Amino acid sequence: MSLTSHDTHDGCRAAFARLCERHGEVGGGVQHSPEGSWVWAVWDRSGQHVAGSARAYERHATCRASYERFRAALPELQFSGPGLWGVV
């Protein structure tokens, strides 16, 4: 799995804000990793990975639960504003 990286904090923040705004337009799911564990990924309409699990999971169910929590948080984070980033 390949995820996009960002050269700056601002670039990362902007990409995450776009992901939150477009949460209803992205796909995703749980995948078996080459090492035999489980990871989750989120991709945009073009198929580019835009987010993924920070770690691999031993159990499919645990990975799936993490993926579902991440997806459920995106609509809420869309309206969180600068406080999410420690900006006051």
Buried (B, 14 or more C-beta within 10 A) or exposed (E): EEEEEEEEEEEBBEBBBEBBBBBEEBEBEBBEEEEEBBBBBBBBEEEEBBBBBEEBBEEEEEBBBBBEEBBEEBEEBBEEEEEEBEEE
